[in-house]
């Protein structure tokens, strides 16, 4: 990886092989914001470079690292302190070569829920429940208070009589599929209520 640190300038950090000792080549005096670049050749030669303007590049270090033909590339930020979080902003991110797939993110060392869909089910003793699933397939990982408004018609369209509902359930995963192993984590729900539909203003 090619990093810019708060106090030690820029650094080209790498492991020459799986389980090998981490190595670093530093370039002192570099202060963010700064351009960084990683290049990987077909032969597996990885080179880290820096630039003050995004046009003229200076190599910091290079290493031949055996890897498979397909590898992950990405961005990372760390405080180097297990008790502290930190924040960084990346801009003008580009890739070249045969790069495919969508961006994804993953906390490392920070507790977070497994990605699961969220649903609400209403039912009565007369039949199967009516289920509405949240639009976000990874709703279990939403980390801010979010309002979820569900029109009652979304349940009625599934054939349930809304005048005879005696059960409501909130669940994660696929409703009714108890065979699939689930994840673990914590979520908070608040202010669950039923409102009358908003009537259109008279013209």
Phi, psi and omega per residue, in radians:
X1 nan 2.686 3.100
X2 -2.020 2.020 -2.977
X3 -2.160 2.758 2.950
X4 -2.071 2.175 -3.063
X5 -1.859 2.790 3.137
X6 -1.161 -0.571 -3.023
X7 -2.230 -0.113 -3.050
X8 -2.140 0.398 3.104
X9 1.252 -2.653 3.107
X10 -1.649 2.702 -3.111
X11 -2.608 2.357 3.015
X12 -1.689 1.882 -3.054
X13 -1.955 2.453 -3.091
X14 -2.843 2.872 2.954
X15 -2.052 2.121 -3.094
X16 -1.118 -0.326 3.133
X17 -2.829 2.964 3.140
X18 -1.038 2.155 3.135
X19 1.369 0.018 -3.119
X20 -1.307 2.864 3.113
X21 -1.173 2.423 3.114
X22 -1.253 2.332 3.128
X23 -2.032 2.719 3.079
X24 -2.551 2.524 3.023
X25 -2.148 2.110 -2.982
X26 -1.800 2.700 3.010
X27 -2.274 1.796 -3.023
X28 -1.251 2.758 3.031
X29 1.477 0.033 3.133
X30 -1.541 2.290 -3.115
X31 -2.222 2.345 3.078
X32 -1.117 2.572 0.069
X33 -1.394 2.520 -3.107
X34 -2.692 2.660 3.117
X35 -1.484 2.408 3.043
X36 -2.295 2.694 -3.104
X37 -2.608 2.453 3.000
X38 -2.081 2.290 3.071
X39 -2.125 2.418 3.110
X40 -2.226 2.171 -3.124
X41 -1.541 2.941 3.099
X42 -1.048 -0.560 3.140
X43 -1.341 -0.081 3.133
X44 1.604 0.223 3.109
X45 -1.445 2.095 -3.123
X46 -1.848 2.287 -3.091
X47 -2.227 2.306 3.067
X48 -1.875 2.324 -3.099
X49 -2.373 2.836 3.114
X50 -2.312 2.765 3.130
X51 -2.669 2.517 3.081
X52 -1.463 -0.350 -3.036
X53 -2.300 -0.015 -3.126
X54 1.419 0.067 -3.130
X55 -2.087 -0.817 -3.136
X56 -1.754 2.054 -3.006
X57 -1.925 2.527 3.073
X58 -2.098 2.175 3.140
X59 -1.254 2.328 3.075
X60 -1.696 -0.698 -3.138
X61 -2.928 2.887 3.133
X62 -2.574 2.642 -3.114
X63 -2.757 2.419 3.018
X64 -1.555 2.057 -3.049
X65 -2.141 2.023 3.122
X66 -1.139 2.221 3.112
X67 -2.510 2.909 3.019
X68 -1.255 3.039 -3.109
X69 -1.214 -0.521 3.118
X70 -1.911 2.226 -3.134
X71 -2.354 2.848 3.040
X72 -1.602 2.504 2.990
X73 -2.184 2.747 -3.134
X74 3.083 -2.909 -3.098
X75 -2.120 2.612 -3.123
X76 -2.523 2.636 3.034
X77 -2.463 2.421 -3.138
X78 -2.584 2.595 3.063
X79 -1.583 -0.171 -3.035
X80 1.024 0.473 3.092
X81 -2.523 2.048 -3.040
X82 -1.120 -0.287 -3.108
X83 -1.758 -0.016 -3.085
X84 -2.179 2.443 3.001
X85 -1.761 2.867 3.123
X86 -2.596 3.008 -3.077
X87 -2.404 2.490 3.072
X88 -2.464 2.705 3.110
X89 -2.071 2.200 3.087
X90 -1.860 2.467 3.114
X91 -2.465 2.825 3.120
X92 0.929 0.775 -3.136
X93 -1.454 2.181 3.116
X94 -2.380 2.720 3.046
X95 -2.269 2.665 3.069
X96 -2.278 2.813 -3.115
X97 1.633 -2.895 -3.082
X98 -1.490 1.384 -3.105
X99 -1.905 2.211 -3.115
X100 -2.313 2.901 3.094
X101 1.683 2.832 -3.141
X102 -1.646 2.695 3.059
X103 -1.123 2.488 3.041
X104 -2.398 2.809 3.112
X105 -2.307 2.678 -3.115
X106 -2.666 2.187 3.013
X107 -1.233 2.467 3.081
X108 -2.086 2.020 -3.130
X109 1.456 0.065 3.085
X110 -2.016 2.233 -3.104
X111 -1.106 2.283 3.066
X112 -2.638 2.745 -3.117
X113 -1.243 2.680 2.929
X114 -1.183 2.590 -3.130
X115 -1.239 2.097 3.132
X116 -2.519 2.579 3.000
X117 -1.281 2.702 -3.128
X118 -2.014 2.429 -3.141
X119 -2.450 2.771 2.989
X120 -2.122 2.316 3.131
X121 -2.174 2.378 3.027
X122 -2.136 2.538 -3.068
X123 -2.731 2.988 2.966
X124 -2.466 3.094 -3.055
X125 -1.231 -0.145 -3.028
X126 -1.490 -0.302 -3.059
X127 -2.984 -2.957 -3.106
X128 -1.214 2.650 3.137
X129 -1.256 2.704 2.983
X130 -1.685 2.310 -2.987
X131 -2.161 2.336 3.024
X132 -2.112 2.239 -3.084
X133 -1.827 2.418 3.110
X134 -1.063 2.552 -3.107
X135 -1.097 -0.500 -3.108
X136 -1.536 2.001 -3.133
X137 -1.156 -0.236 3.080
X138 -2.021 0.722 -3.065
X139 -1.064 -0.430 3.141
X140 -1.131 -0.255 -3.115
X141 -1.811 0.079 3.051
X142 -1.120 2.177 -3.008
X143 -1.957 0.307 3.047
X144 -2.288 2.735 3.087
X145 -1.098 2.199 -3.055
X146 -2.323 2.280 3.090
X147 -1.432 2.348 3.082
X148 -2.172 1.844 -3.140
X149 -1.687 2.167 -3.141
X150 -2.033 1.986 3.071
X151 -1.093 2.376 3.130
X152 -1.037 -0.483 -3.133
X153 -1.078 -0.465 3.119
X154 -1.114 -0.518 3.049
X155 -1.445 -0.770 -3.114
X156 -1.041 -0.607 -3.140
X157 -1.119 -0.286 3.123
X158 -1.620 0.092 3.007
X159 1.662 0.050 -3.130
X160 -1.484 2.465 3.094
X161 -1.434 1.940 -3.042
X162 -1.237 -0.205 3.092
X163 -1.479 -0.018 -3.066
X164 -2.353 0.646 3.136
X165 -1.499 2.247 3.103
X166 -2.176 0.027 3.109
X167 -2.482 2.484 2.994
X168 -2.389 2.388 -3.106
X169 -2.369 2.535 3.013
X170 -2.032 2.239 -3.069
X171 -2.482 2.939 3.095
X172 -2.137 2.593 -3.107
X173 1.631 -2.586 3.123
X174 -1.793 2.069 -3.091
X175 -1.025 2.265 3.107
X176 1.535 -0.178 -3.123
X177 -1.714 1.533 -3.113
X178 -1.514 -0.127 -3.114
X179 -1.372 -0.531 -3.108
X180 -1.304 2.274 3.124
X181 -1.161 2.421 -3.131
X182 -1.782 3.044 3.102
X183 -1.630 -2.876 3.106
X184 -2.452 2.690 -3.122
X185 2.834 -2.799 -3.073
X186 -2.491 2.423 3.039
X187 -2.402 2.686 3.105
X188 -2.072 2.391 3.081
X189 -2.199 2.440 -3.059
X190 -2.594 2.692 2.989
X191 1.025 0.844 3.077
X192 -1.426 2.129 -3.057
X193 -2.658 2.875 3.124
X194 -1.981 2.180 -3.141
X195 -2.050 2.617 3.007
X196 -1.197 2.566 3.084
X197 -1.044 2.506 3.103
X198 -1.281 2.184 -3.128
X199 -1.458 2.495 3.107
X200 -1.145 2.467 3.132
X201 -1.163 2.447 3.119
X202 -1.178 2.414 -3.141
X203 -1.583 nan nan
